[in-house]
């Protein structure tokens, strides 16, 4: 089992930047894809960004070009750098780790974009 611990997030004005970090522990040698989903009130959870063990990245359409995901396998760490944030980015962000087709989830981090 993989344990997921998130940090970062908070409040930012439109156009600003925030970073989310996630550290994994437990059976991390079996981790495959890792990254973040987000969920806004009344909306379904959607992919923000994911990165494979080999470094292949994928982004949600709404964040492509504004967010950057990076992974450090030696430190069991994944980071999401968010730039040029928009009010529509306001959501709870959930870090995940995929192992054998099953995701382990973090506790959720609130990101609020407002002036």
Secondary structure in CASP SS format (residue, H / E / C, confidence):
PFRMAT SS
TARGET T0000
AUTHOR 0000-0000-0000
METHOD secondary structure of the structure
MODEL  1
X C 1.00
X E 1.00
X E 1.00
X E 1.00
X E 1.00
X E 1.00
X E 1.00
X E 1.00
X C 1.00
X E 1.00
X E 1.00
X E 1.00
X C 1.00
X C 1.00
X C 1.00
X C 1.00
X C 1.00
X E 1.00
X E 1.00
X E 1.00
X E 1.00
X E 1.00
X E 1.00
X E 1.00
X E 1.00
X E 1.00
X C 1.00
X H 1.00
X H 1.00
X H 1.00
X C 1.00
X C 1.00
X C 1.00
X E 1.00
X E 1.00
X E 1.00
X E 1.00
X E 1.00
X E 1.00
X C 1.00
X C 1.00
X C 1.00
X C 1.00
X C 1.00
X C 1.00
X E 1.00
X E 1.00
X E 1.00
X E 1.00
X E 1.00
X E 1.00
X C 1.00
X C 1.00
X C 1.00
X C 1.00
X C 1.00
X E 1.00
X E 1.00
X E 1.00
X C 1.00
X C 1.00
X C 1.00
X C 1.00
X C 1.00
X C 1.00
X C 1.00
X E 1.00
X E 1.00
X E 1.00
X E 1.00
X E 1.00
X E 1.00
X C 1.00
X C 1.00
X C 1.00
X C 1.00
X E 1.00
X E 1.00
X E 1.00
X E 1.00
X E 1.00
X E 1.00
X C 1.00
X C 1.00
X C 1.00
X C 1.00
X H 1.00
X H 1.00
X H 1.00
X C 1.00
X E 1.00
X E 1.00
X E 1.00
X E 1.00
X E 1.00
X E 1.00
X E 1.00
X E 1.00
X E 1.00
X C 1.00
X C 1.00
X E 1.00
X E 1.00
X E 1.00
X E 1.00
X C 1.00
X C 1.00
X C 1.00
X E 1.00
X E 1.00
X E 1.00
X E 1.00
X E 1.00
X C 1.00
X C 1.00
END
